[in-house]
Amino acid sequence: MRIATSALLLGATLSLAAAQDVPRGFPVDQTFKTISISGFDVQKSGLTLTVTRDRAANQAKGAGSAGCNNWTAVFIFRDDTQMDVSDVVTTKKACPKPRMTTEDAFLTTLRSLHRWRTDGNKLILEGEAGRLLMTSGAVLGDKKPQKKSDKKPASRPQANR
């Protein structure tokens, strides 16, 4: 009887640990920028996500920018494509209404996520409230154009006298 109970407890502990582990193929320690929320273009909003492993707490943690505020959350992976997001916490800055509307849509979608997949450098996260399409690397409009130098050349060739 003791052996059966111990085996059950060990199995439950191992399945809980497996649920917390990040599945192979999920991009860890990589920052993604949101391109769209349910088809609406939000590339210029600055919405980001980075998922890291917290081995001490046996969790995957997400963090990033919601456009105006920063956010953190716990990511719980159930298998190779299924996940949940819990304990979403944000800072409490107020921004102009259009920016806050985009932030609310992002956070609502984030809280409802249940599925993930990758497609090249894109991360697609889906839930009841919508779909986040994200990309790693440079995003259009991400880099500022370089200024032409106003400096004159350090030395000019002298004319023959």
C-alpha positions in Angstrom: 0.0 0.0 0.0 2.8 2.4 0.9 4.6 1.7 -2.3 1.5 2.4 -4.4 0.9 5.7 -2.6 4.5 6.7 -3.0 4.4 5.8 -6.7 1.2 7.9 -7.1 2.8 10.9 -5.3 6.0 10.6 -7.4 3.9 10.4 -10.6 1.9 13.5 -9.7 5.0 15.4 -8.8 6.7 14.5 -12.1 3.6 15.4 -14.2 3.4 18.8 -12.4 7.1 19.4 -13.1 6.6 18.4 -16.7 3.7 20.8 -17.0 6.0 23.6 -15.8 8.8 22.9 -18.2 9.1 24.9 -21.4 8.4 22.6 -24.4 11.1 21.9 -27.0 10.7 24.4 -29.8 9.2 27.3 -27.7 11.6 30.3 -28.2 13.0 31.0 -24.7 15.1 34.0 -23.9 14.1 35.7 -27.2 12.3 39.0 -27.4 9.3 39.2 -29.7 7.5 42.3 -30.9 3.7 42.2 -31.5 2.8 42.8 -35.1 -1.0 42.4 -34.8 -3.7 41.7 -32.3 -6.5 39.6 -34.0 -5.5 41.1 -37.3 -5.2 44.8 -36.2 -1.8 46.3 -36.9 0.0 47.3 -33.7 3.6 47.3 -34.9 4.2 50.8 -33.7 2.8 50.2 -30.2 5.9 48.7 -28.7 4.2 45.5 -27.3 6.8 42.9 -26.4 7.2 39.5 -24.9 10.2 37.5 -23.6 9.7 34.1 -21.9 12.5 32.9 -19.6 13.0 29.8 -17.4 13.0 30.3 -13.7 14.6 27.0 -12.6 14.5 28.0 -8.9 10.7 28.3 -8.9 10.3 25.6 -11.6 8.4 28.1 -13.8 8.4 29.8 -17.1 8.0 33.6 -16.7 7.0 36.1 -19.3 7.7 39.8 -19.3 7.7 42.8 -21.6 6.1 46.0 -22.5 2.3 46.4 -22.9 2.8 49.7 -24.7 2.5 52.1 -21.8 3.1 49.8 -18.8 5.5 46.9 -18.2 4.0 43.4 -17.4 5.1 40.1 -16.0 3.3 36.7 -15.9 3.7 33.0 -15.3 3.5 30.8 -18.4 2.3 27.2 -17.8 3.0 24.8 -20.6 0.7 21.7 -20.7 2.2 20.1 -23.8 3.9 21.0 -27.1 1.2 23.4 -28.2 -1.0 24.1 -25.2 -0.3 26.7 -22.5 -1.9 29.0 -19.9 -0.9 32.4 -18.7 -1.5 33.4 -15.1 -0.6 36.0 -12.5 -0.4 38.8 -15.0 0.9 41.9 -13.2 1.4 45.4 -14.7 2.8 48.7 -13.6 0.1 51.4 -13.3 1.1 54.4 -15.5 -1.7 56.3 -17.3 -1.2 57.1 -21.0 -3.3 58.7 -23.7 -6.6 56.8 -24.4 -5.6 55.2 -27.8 -2.5 53.8 -26.3 -4.4 52.4 -23.2 -7.0 50.9 -25.5 -4.2 49.0 -27.4 -2.7 48.0 -24.1 -6.0 46.7 -22.7 -6.5 44.6 -25.9 -3.0 43.1 -25.6 -3.3 42.3 -21.9 -6.8 40.8 -22.4 -5.5 38.6 -25.2 -2.4 37.6 -23.1 -4.6 36.5 -20.2 -6.7 34.3 -22.4 -3.9 32.5 -24.3 -4.1 28.7 -24.6 -2.2 27.7 -27.8 1.1 28.6 -29.3 3.0 27.8 -32.5 6.0 29.1 -34.5 6.3 29.9 -38.2 9.9 30.9 -39.1 10.7 33.9 -36.9 7.0 34.4 -36.0 5.4 33.4 -32.7 1.6 32.9 -32.9 -0.3 32.9 -29.6 -4.0 32.2 -29.5 -6.8 32.4 -26.9 -10.5 33.1 -26.5 -10.0 36.8 -26.6 -7.9 36.9 -29.8 -4.6 36.1 -31.5 -1.2 37.7 -31.0 1.1 37.6 -34.1 4.7 38.4 -33.0 8.1 38.5 -34.7 11.6 38.3 -33.4 14.3 40.6 -34.8 13.9 44.0 -36.4 10.4 45.2 -37.1 9.4 47.8 -39.8 9.9 51.2 -38.3 12.1 49.8 -35.6 15.3 51.5 -36.5 15.8 55.3 -36.6 17.3 56.6 -39.8 20.9 57.6 -39.4 21.8 61.3 -39.5 24.2 62.5 -42.1 27.2 63.9 -40.4 27.5 67.7 -40.3 31.2 67.5 -39.7 33.6 68.7 -42.3 36.5 66.5 -43.3 39.3 66.7 -40.8 41.9 67.9 -43.4 41.7 69.3 -46.8 44.3 68.8 -49.5 46.2 72.0 -49.9 46.5 73.5 -53.4 49.9 73.8 -54.9 51.3 77.3 -54.6 
